[in-house]
Amino acid sequence: MRNVQIIMAVMSILLIFALTASADDLSQVKKNGSLSMAMSGQYPPFNFVNDKNQLTGFDVEICSEIAKRIGVAAKPLSTAWDGIIAGLLAKKYELICGSMGITDERLKAIDFSDPYYRSGAQLFVKQGSAIQSAKDMEGKKIGITLGTTYEKWVRDNIKGADIRSYKGVPDMILETSNGRIDGFVTDKIVGALASKDKGAPIQLAGKLLYEEKMGIALRQGNPELKAAINKALGDMKADGTYAAISTKWLGIDVR
């Protein structure tokens, strides 16, 4: 009888542990009353630090509105992009809301919401440059942001590229403007708007390198949190909130 009781007790503990381990993050988010979301803070106008030392931009407002519709406070924070997935897996925050491209490789480790906008990789060079396409960058100095999908594409498609890694787009714009690198690859919308905002002598070179679908990243095994995010995104697009945020920051509705 005693052995049976011990076995039942052990089974109960294991059941409780299993339920706790598999609990959806949404329940913890609601319990805490906040939703933490990471981004680089180096990707204007999608996410950046303003003159008041606050994170702001398109990504921040989109995810803050999602948090509001879930019924909790938004907690945006910045972290280095090359370690941002590791931070998510280590449960330092619940989401990555920083214009992260949805890829098969990333889906092996993390999950994504429905795409919340589409853009693509673009080569940028200094105005007046003879470089007209990615092919012309062979053997030249090219900038990428560390930890992005652009580095792999450059390595696979531009022969002999001298790849230089940077923390964010503003640094690459400055380096290209000063002639320290020959060009850089980043999101087309980001590069174009950031260059315009800074009045930098930067121009697009060639066509879009490839299209990307951007999603909000979360840990795997969170169907309730994922559903809540997707519902909020769908409602925002339906009631005009998404279009207003997009037009405010990007000048267009990127739906």
Order of alpha helices (4+ residues) and beta strands (2+ residues): alpha-alpha-beta-beta-beta-beta-alpha-beta-alpha-beta-alpha-beta-beta-beta-alpha-beta-alpha-beta-alpha-beta-beta-alpha-alpha
